[in-house]
Amino acid sequence: MSEASQPAYLSPSELGTKDYWETYYARTLAHISNPEPNNSDTDSDVNDEDDPGTSWFSEHNAPQKILHFLTRKSFPLAPRNTRNTPQPQPQPQILDLGTGNGSMLALLRKRGGFTGEMVGVDYSKQSVELARALQRSRGHSAYHTGSEDDSEDEDGLQAEELPIRFEEWDVLGSRALLSPNGDVVELTGDEDVLDWFPYQRGGFDIVLDKGTFDAISLADDAKDTRVCERYPDIVRRLLRRGGFLVVTSCNWTEDELVKWFTGAEDKDRLVVWGRVEYPRFKFGGQEGQGVCTVCFQRVVDVDA
């Protein structure tokens, strides 16, 4: 991306530090593990308003809107398009970057009817422990939400009963990714191949980012290349060809997100596939919205 087309950097903030998130999730984990003696069991539950990683979006109903976007008929990988079809189709595998308490994946599993493998990753160890604990105890409000059309997989399990995998992983620090041509890159050092990454399928079908790019953009990075510049290319390689990346932000405008993620003119690139609609407002003669969600698709041009 050229400097002329690159959006201005965000000012660094503590929300861009690993220490902030480790401290926050450790405190939440301690709360649900050791609730106050006089509190009822429900007092130890967690909801999106309890998590700064998701509360940024809850007031705009972003999780529900993303759920609707990914399950509507026009989205190719919606369960209604991949399940109970004449020709059996592999169920979409979903990766949630910066999963936090895991609520977005829980919502897609519980309400969305997605039965493929789901992996939530976070560079915060405390986040991963919290997400695992909430899944075991069904301690997040996303696990409590009922659905009239809960579907069963081929083994008769309700979608909500299929486990979600949560792993500690730093998307910016790992080299265990796919190369642009879809091959496994040569690994160096002590890092092993990721046993949860679908190498054989060429990457994940759907990758979610709800606030992770926001937090990365707030990091205080003194290097010549800011991490927010490297992130879009790294995330693209997590997707299989034709896969979808869904990015939700409250720090960047829709136009800025598009510039960050579609700036490259390479044969292997991300293009805008769709958008989630949110209420718009006018202030001081300017029109805007408090949050935006853009869906990108990985496109690879093949030489004739």
C-alpha positions in Angstrom: 0.0 0.0 0.0 1.4 3.4 -1.0 1.8 6.1 1.7 -0.6 8.3 -0.3 -3.5 5.8 0.0 -2.6 4.6 3.5 -5.0 5.9 6.3 -3.3 7.9 9.1 -2.1 5.8 12.1 -4.0 5.7 15.3 -2.4 7.0 18.5 -1.0 4.3 20.7 -3.1 3.2 23.7 -3.0 0.8 26.5 -5.7 -1.2 24.7 -3.0 -2.1 22.2 -0.8 -3.8 24.9 -0.8 -7.5 25.8 -0.5 -6.6 29.5 -3.8 -4.8 29.4 -5.7 -7.8 28.1 -3.8 -10.3 30.3 -4.7 -8.3 33.4 -8.4 -7.9 32.3 -9.0 -11.5 31.4 -7.2 -12.8 34.5 -9.5 -10.6 36.7 -12.6 -11.9 34.8 -11.4 -15.5 35.1 -10.9 -15.1 38.9 -14.4 -13.6 39.2 -16.1 -16.6 37.6 -13.9 -19.1 39.4 -14.4 -17.5 42.8 -17.8 -15.7 42.9 -18.7 -13.7 46.0 -20.2 -16.0 48.7 -23.5 -14.2 48.8 -24.0 -14.0 45.0 -26.3 -16.3 43.1 -24.9 -18.7 40.5 -25.9 -16.3 37.7 -23.9 -13.5 39.2 -20.7 -15.3 38.0 -22.0 -15.3 34.3 -20.2 -13.2 31.7 -21.8 -11.2 28.9 -20.5 -9.0 26.2 -20.8 -5.9 28.3 -18.3 -7.4 30.7 -15.6 -7.7 28.0 -14.0 -4.5 26.6 -13.0 -6.5 23.6 -16.7 -7.0 22.6 -18.5 -4.2 24.6 -17.2 -1.8 22.0 -19.6 -3.4 19.6 -22.5 -4.6 21.7 -24.3 -1.3 21.8 -24.5 -1.4 18.0 -25.8 -5.0 18.1 -22.7 -6.0 16.0 -22.6 -9.7 17.1 -26.2 -10.3 16.2 -25.8 -8.4 12.9 -22.7 -10.5 12.0 -24.6 -13.6 12.9 -27.4 -12.6 10.5 -24.9 -11.7 7.8 -23.2 -15.1 7.9 -26.5 -17.1 8.1 -28.5 -15.3 5.5 -29.3 -17.0 2.2 -27.1 -14.8 0.1 -23.9 -15.8 2.0 -22.5 -18.9 0.2 -21.2 -20.6 3.3 -24.4 -20.1 5.4 -25.6 -23.4 7.0 -28.8 -23.3 4.9 -26.6 -23.4 1.8 -24.2 -26.2 2.9 -26.3 -28.5 5.0 -29.1 -30.8 3.8 -28.1 -30.3 0.2 -28.3 -33.0 -2.6 -24.5 -33.1 -2.7 -22.9 -33.2 0.7 -20.5 -30.3 1.3 -17.6 -29.9 3.8 -18.8 -27.7 6.6 -17.1 -24.3 6.8 -14.1 -24.2 9.2 -14.0 -20.9 11.2 -11.1 -19.1 12.8 -11.7 -16.3 15.3 -8.7 -14.0 15.7 -8.4 -12.3 19.1 -11.3 -14.5 20.4 -11.4 -12.8 23.9 -14.1 -14.7 25.9 -15.1 -16.8 22.8 -18.6 -15.3 22.6 -18.7 -14.8 18.9 -18.0 -18.4 18.1 -20.5 -19.5 20.8 -23.1 -17.4 19.1 -22.4 -18.9 15.7 -22.5 -22.4 17.1 -25.5 -21.9 19.3 -27.7 -19.7 17.1 -26.1 -19.9 13.7 -26.1 -23.7 13.3 -22.5 -23.8 12.1 -21.2 -27.4 12.7 -17.8 -27.3 11.1 -14.6 -27.0 13.2 -14.2 -23.7 15.1 -11.0 -22.4 16.5 -10.6 -19.2 18.6 -7.1 -17.9 19.1 -5.7 -15.1 21.2 -2.2 -14.0 22.2 -3.5 -13.7 25.8 -3.2 -16.9 27.7 -5.7 -15.6 30.2 -8.2 -15.0 27.4 -7.9 -18.6 26.2 -8.3 -20.0 29.7 -11.4 -17.8 30.2 -13.0 -18.9 26.9 -12.4 -22.5 27.8 -13.9 -22.1 31.2 -17.0 -20.3 29.9 -17.5 -23.1 27.3 -17.2 -25.8 30.0 -19.7 -24.0 32.3 -21.8 -22.4 29.6 -21.0 -19.3 31.6 -21.5 -16.8 28.8 -24.8 -15.3 27.8 -24.2 -16.5 24.2 -24.5 -20.1 25.4 -27.9 -19.4 27.0 -29.6 -18.1 23.9 -32.1 -20.6 22.5 -32.9 -21.2 18.9 -36.0 -22.5 17.3 -34.1 -24.1 14.4 -31.1 -25.7 16.2 -29.8 -28.3 13.8 -28.1 -31.6 14.3 -24.9 -32.8 12.6 -24.6 -36.2 10.9 -23.9 -37.9 14.2 -27.1 -36.5 15.8 -25.4 -33.9 17.9 -26.9 -30.4 18.4 -24.6 -27.8 16.9 -24.3 -26.2 20.3 -22.8 -29.4 21.7 -20.0 -29.5 19.3 -16.8 -28.3 21.0 -15.0 -25.1 20.1 -11.3 -25.2 20.3 -9.5 -22.3 22.0 -5.7 -21.9 21.6 -3.0 -19.4 22.6 -1.5 -18.0 19.4 0.1 -14.8 18.3 -1.0 -14.1 14.7 1.8 -11.6 14.2 4.6 -13.8 15.6 3.9 -17.2 14.1 5.5 -18.5 10.9 3.3 -21.6 10.6 1.2 -20.2 7.8 0.6 -20.9 4.2 2.7 -19.3 1.5 0.9 -17.3 -1.2 0.8 -20.3 -3.5 -1.0 -22.4 -0.9 2.0 -24.5 0.2 3.1 -24.9 3.8 6.0 -22.5 4.5 9.3 -23.9 5.6 9.4 -23.5 9.4 12.5 -22.5 11.3 13.3 -22.4 15.0 11.4 -24.4 17.6 7.9 -23.7 16.3 5.9 -26.7 15.3 3.2 -27.0 12.6 -0.1 -25.9 14.1 -2.2 -29.0 14.7 -5.4 -26.9 14.5 -4.7 -25.3 11.1 -6.4 -26.8 8.1 -3.3 -27.1 5.9 -4.9 -29.7 3.6 -7.8 -27.4 2.8 -5.5 -24.5 2.2 -6.7 -22.5 5.1 -9.9 -21.6 6.9 -13.2 -20.9 5.1 -14.1 -18.0 7.3 -11.8 -15.8 9.5 -13.4 -13.4 12.0 -11.8 -10.2 13.3 -14.0 -8.3 15.8 -11.8 -5.6 17.2 -8.5 -7.3 16.8 -7.3 -5.1 14.0 -8.5 -2.2 16.2 -6.3 -3.3 19.1 -3.3 -4.0 16.8 -3.6 -0.5 15.4 -3.3 0.9 18.9 0.0 -0.8 19.6 3.0 1.3 20.2 5.4 -0.1 17.6 8.6 1.8 17.0 9.6 -0.3 14.0 9.7 1.1 10.5 6.7 -1.0 9.5 3.8 -0.8 11.9 2.1 -4.1 12.8 -1.2 -2.8 11.3 0.6 -2.7 7.9 1.7 -6.3 8.1 -1.5 -7.7 9.5 -3.7 -7.7 6.4 -1.2 -9.8 4.4 -0.8 -12.3 7.3 -4.5 -12.7 7.8 -5.1 -13.2 4.0 -2.9 -16.3 4.1 -5.0 -17.8 6.9 -7.8 -18.1 4.4 -8.3 -20.7 1.7 -8.7 -19.4 -1.8 -12.2 -18.1 -2.1 -12.5 -17.9 1.7 -14.1 -14.9 3.6 -12.6 -12.5 6.1 -15.1 -10.5 8.2 -13.5 -7.5 9.9 -15.5 -5.3 12.4 -14.0 -2.1 13.7 -15.1 0.9 15.8 -11.8 2.8 15.3 -11.6 2.8 11.5 -14.2 3.9 9.0 -15.5 1.5 6.3 -13.4 3.3 3.6 -10.3 3.1 5.8 -10.8 -0.6 6.4 -11.1 -1.2 2.7 -7.9 0.7 2.0 -6.0 -1.3 4.6 -7.1 -4.7 3.4 -7.4 -4.2 -0.4 -4.4 -2.0 -1.1 -2.3 -4.7 -2.7 -2.6 -5.2 -6.5 -1.2 -8.7 -6.3 -2.7 -11.7 -8.1 -3.4 -13.1 -4.6 -5.4 -10.4 -2.8 -8.5 -9.5 -0.8 -11.5 -7.9 -2.4 -14.7 -6.5 -0.9 -17.5 -9.0 -1.0 -20.1 -7.4 1.2 -20.9 -5.1 4.1 -23.0 -5.3 7.3 -25.4 -2.4 7.5 -25.5 -0.3 10.7 -27.6 2.8 11.6 -25.9 6.0 10.4 -25.9 9.4 12.1 -25.1 12.9 11.1 -23.1 15.3 13.2 -21.6 18.7 12.3 -22.7 18.1 8.7 -20.8 14.8 8.5 -22.4 11.4 8.1 -20.9 8.4 9.9 -21.5 5.3 12.0 -20.2 4.0 15.3 -19.1 0.7 14.0 -18.5 -1.0 10.6 -18.1 -4.5 9.3 -16.7 -5.4 5.9 -16.5 -8.9 4.4 -13.6 -9.6 2.2 -12.9 -12.5 -0.1 -9.6 -14.0 -1.0 -9.1 -14.0 -4.7 -6.3 -15.6 -6.6 -5.9 -14.9 -10.3 -4.7 -17.9 -12.3 -2.6 -17.3 -15.4 -4.4 -18.6 -18.5 
